Amino acid sequence: MERYDLAIIGSGPAGISAALNAQIRGKSFLLFGRKALSEKVLKSERISNYPGIPETSGEQLVQQFQSQMEKMQIAVTEETITSIYNMEDYFSLLADNNKIYEAKTVILATGMDNAAPISGEAELLGRGVSYCATCDGNLYRGKTIAVVCNSVPLEQEVNFLAGLAAKVYYLPLMKGSRVAGENVEFLKSGVREIRGEKRVESIVLADGTELPVDGIFFIKNAVPPAVLMNGLQMQDGHVNVDRQMCTNLKGVFAAGDCTGRPYQIAKAVGEGNVAAHAVVTYLDHQGV
Ligand SMILES: Cc1cc2nc3c(=O)[nH]c(=O)nc-3n(C[C@H](O)[C@H](O)[C@H](O)COP(=O)(O)OP(=O)(O)OC[C@H]3O[C@@H](n4cnc5c(N)ncnc54)[C@H](O)[C@@H]3O)c2cc1C
């Protein structure tokens, strides 16, 4: 299996900036995310605080990012990374389609998921809480599950789960859902709590209703860094980094909104640049 110099998790301004610099410095890397790059940037109606571009829309900026990446021959690997395992001298990355990748270093550029973690989500991860339909779906054949999803294009994963489970409580976080099925029950109320002793036993909705379930899936286009990597030091919901964007884990760097406020494109781009340079220095010191 090819071992890349770098894996960049996230295709927003921070990840793109890291990728441009890694490409210029001749490092082999994969950039994981979406072809549309960043939903946050796309949603920005007007951007007027980015130097050199007096005024633009998020959509125009994404188009400019895409054309610059095309010229620099940088492609996005359209997969969501669900877990990163520290193998001491390299990292093993698991994607949502069950593919495994290896990289010597990692830059976390995941952005910030605005949804606060639900009580029980982190505690029961891997014991009924899952972020990956392909990896864990088969465990719930004929069972009752809840599914939370934040993106219409990702609903194919929800349909896949509905094809396996006996019953699905579906909680879409966006408009325009296209999921249908006799065993799918749409719920309007959000999940307030996930309960269970050894593994997930039930969910409690915002209106207080408790529903027995065997598991709950979060099908989202982003996975929070603390869930991705064991042992990552966080502070106030952000990845703890120094001025070189190094985290507490050797070979792991972070950039952009996930490292803290202000949540701004210029900050994300600057940090992605610093992180890529720190990766180059790190690899040079390792002699690789
Ligand atoms: C409505 C709105 C208006 C805004 N206006 C402005 C403005 O005018 N000026 C300004 O400077 N900023 C503005 N911002 C903020 C700006 O968009 C963010 O600061 C910026 O996008 C952060 O970049 P990022 O790269 O850190 O993260 P993001 O842009 O959030 O990108 C992260 C990417 O990583 C992907 N990802 C996450 N986890 C994984 C994973 N596990 N595997 C694969 N991919 C993953 C996500 O899907 C996403 O595509 C605005 C934001 C919003 C929502």
Ligand as a Chemical Component Dictionary entry (heavy atoms), coordinates in Angstrom:
data_LIG
# 
_chem_comp.id                   LIG 
_chem_comp.type                 NON-POLYMER 
_chem_comp.pdbx_formal_charge   0 
_chem_comp.three_letter_code    LIG 
# 
loop_
_chem_comp_atom.comp_id 
_chem_comp_atom.atom_id 
_chem_comp_atom.alt_atom_id 
_chem_comp_atom.type_symbol 
_chem_comp_atom.charge 
_chem_comp_atom.model_Cartn_x 
_chem_comp_atom.model_Cartn_y 
_chem_comp_atom.model_Cartn_z 
_chem_comp_atom.pdbx_ordinal 
LIG C1  C1  C 0 -22.875 32.019 6.139 1  
LIG C2  C2  C 0 -21.387 32.186 6.355 2  
LIG C3  C3  C 0 -20.773 33.359 5.953 3  
LIG C4  C4  C 0 -19.382 33.530 6.153 4  
LIG N1  N1  N 0 -18.780 34.676 5.728 5  
LIG C5  C5  C 0 -17.444 34.843 5.864 6  
LIG C6  C6  C 0 -16.792 36.023 5.404 7  
LIG O1  O1  O 0 -17.415 36.944 4.845 8  
LIG N2  N2  N 0 -15.439 36.116 5.568 9  
LIG C7  C7  C 0 -14.699 35.127 6.177 10 
LIG O2  O2  O 0 -13.484 35.258 6.272 11 
LIG N3  N3  N 0 -15.302 33.994 6.626 12 
LIG C8  C8  C 0 -16.641 33.824 6.501 13 
LIG N4  N4  N 0 -17.257 32.694 6.959 14 
LIG C9  C9  C 0 -16.443 31.675 7.687 15 
LIG C10 C10 C 0 -15.641 30.775 6.743 16 
LIG O3  O3  O 0 -16.498 30.176 5.812 17 
LIG C11 C11 C 0 -14.888 29.729 7.560 18 
LIG O4  O4  O 0 -14.085 30.371 8.517 19 
LIG C12 C12 C 0 -13.996 28.856 6.661 20 
LIG O5  O5  O 0 -14.750 28.193 5.683 21 
LIG C13 C13 C 0 -13.200 27.858 7.505 22 
LIG O6  O6  O 0 -12.414 27.074 6.673 23 
LIG P1  P1  P 0 -11.942 25.598 7.124 24 
LIG O7  O7  O 0 -11.099 25.119 6.001 25 
LIG O8  O8  O 0 -11.364 25.662 8.480 26 
LIG O9  O9  O 0 -13.274 24.737 7.269 27 
LIG P2  P2  P 0 -14.512 24.497 6.287 28 
LIG O10 O10 O 0 -14.621 25.572 5.265 29 
LIG O11 O11 O 0 -15.670 24.264 7.185 30 
LIG O12 O12 O 0 -14.117 23.161 5.506 31 
LIG C14 C14 C 0 -13.958 21.935 6.158 32 
LIG C15 C15 C 0 -14.206 20.824 5.153 33 
LIG O13 O13 O 0 -13.742 19.611 5.690 34 
LIG C16 C16 C 0 -14.672 18.581 5.390 35 
LIG N5  N5  N 0 -14.485 17.521 6.399 36 
LIG C17 C17 C 0 -14.689 17.598 7.738 37 
LIG N6  N6  N 0 -14.420 16.432 8.342 38 
LIG C18 C18 C 0 -14.028 15.591 7.346 39 
LIG C19 C19 C 0 -13.624 14.232 7.334 40 
LIG N7  N7  N 0 -13.594 13.523 8.447 41 
LIG N8  N8  N 0 -13.276 13.670 6.135 42 
LIG C20 C20 C 0 -13.321 14.397 4.981 43 
LIG N9  N9  N 0 -13.707 15.698 4.943 44 
LIG C21 C21 C 0 -14.058 16.274 6.107 45 
LIG C22 C22 C 0 -16.022 19.279 5.480 46 
LIG O14 O14 O 0 -17.014 18.568 4.781 47 
LIG C23 C23 C 0 -15.674 20.601 4.797 48 
LIG O15 O15 O 0 -15.822 20.485 3.395 49 
LIG C24 C24 C 0 -18.620 32.491 6.774 50 
LIG C25 C25 C 0 -19.267 31.309 7.161 51 
LIG C26 C26 C 0 -20.628 31.146 6.979 52 
LIG C27 C27 C 0 -21.287 29.847 7.414 53 
# 
loop_
_chem_comp_bond.comp_id 
_chem_comp_bond.atom_id_1 
_chem_comp_bond.atom_id_2 
_chem_comp_bond.value_order 
_chem_comp_bond.pdbx_ordinal 
LIG C1  C2  SING 1  
LIG C2  C3  SING 2  
LIG C2  C26 DOUB 3  
LIG C3  C4  DOUB 4  
LIG C4  N1  SING 5  
LIG C4  C24 SING 6  
LIG N1  C5  DOUB 7  
LIG C5  C6  SING 8  
LIG C5  C8  SING 9  
LIG C6  O1  DOUB 10 
LIG C6  N2  SING 11 
LIG N2  C7  SING 12 
LIG C7  O2  DOUB 13 
LIG C7  N3  SING 14 
LIG N3  C8  DOUB 15 
LIG C8  N4  SING 16 
LIG N4  C9  SING 17 
LIG N4  C24 SING 18 
LIG C9  C10 SING 19 
LIG C10 O3  SING 20 
LIG C10 C11 SING 21 
LIG C11 O4  SING 22 
LIG C11 C12 SING 23 
LIG C12 O5  SING 24 
LIG C12 C13 SING 25 
LIG C13 O6  SING 26 
LIG O6  P1  SING 27 
LIG P1  O7  DOUB 28 
LIG P1  O8  SING 29 
LIG P1  O9  SING 30 
LIG O9  P2  SING 31 
LIG P2  O10 DOUB 32 
LIG P2  O11 SING 33 
LIG P2  O12 SING 34 
LIG O12 C14 SING 35 
LIG C14 C15 SING 36 
LIG C15 O13 SING 37 
LIG C15 C23 SING 38 
LIG O13 C16 SING 39 
LIG C16 N5  SING 40 
LIG C16 C22 SING 41 
LIG N5  C17 SING 42 
LIG N5  C21 SING 43 
LIG C17 N6  DOUB 44 
LIG N6  C18 SING 45 
LIG C18 C19 SING 46 
LIG C18 C21 DOUB 47 
LIG C19 N7  SING 48 
LIG C19 N8  DOUB 49 
LIG N8  C20 SING 50 
LIG C20 N9  DOUB 51 
LIG N9  C21 SING 52 
LIG C22 O14 SING 53 
LIG C22 C23 SING 54 
LIG C23 O15 SING 55 
LIG C24 C25 DOUB 56 
LIG C25 C26 SING 57 
LIG C26 C27 SING 58 
# 
